[in-house]
């Protein structure tokens, strides 16, 4: 089933869509549909990644806050040492 929606675009945005559609020899609707599907796919991917991270934390596989802070301190010290050596 197809639904028709109305969206408000600036003149520049509308022109950009028209130009993109012309370059690809498709309709503006095709371009918009593709962009919407890409956003739906990206949203699903992000939600899976977040759920996987939550699941890992619930299984006790996460890194404690203190471990993250210690690792960041190590990285900062390494970067400062490189910067001092360079210059």
Residue, then its C-alpha position, 0 to 999 in steps of 0.5 A: x500500500x502506498x501513502x501520499x505525504x506532503x512535506x515542506x522543503x526550501x526552494x534549494x532543497x526542492x531544486x536539489x531533489x529535482x536535479x538529483x532525480x534528473x541525473x538519475x533519470x528517476x522521479x523525485x518521489x523515487x529519490x525521496x522513497x529511497x532516502x526514507x528507506x535508507x533512514x528506516x534501515x539506519x534506524x533499525x541498525x542503530x536499534x540493533x546495536x543499542x540492544x546488543x550493547x544493552x544485552x552485553x551489559x546485562x551479561x556482565x560483558x561491559x567495561x566498568x566506568x573506572x576501566x574506561x577512565x583508566x584507558x582514556x588516561x592512558x590514551x591521553x598520556x600517549x598522545x601528549x608524549x607523542x606531541x611533546x616528542x614532535x615538538 
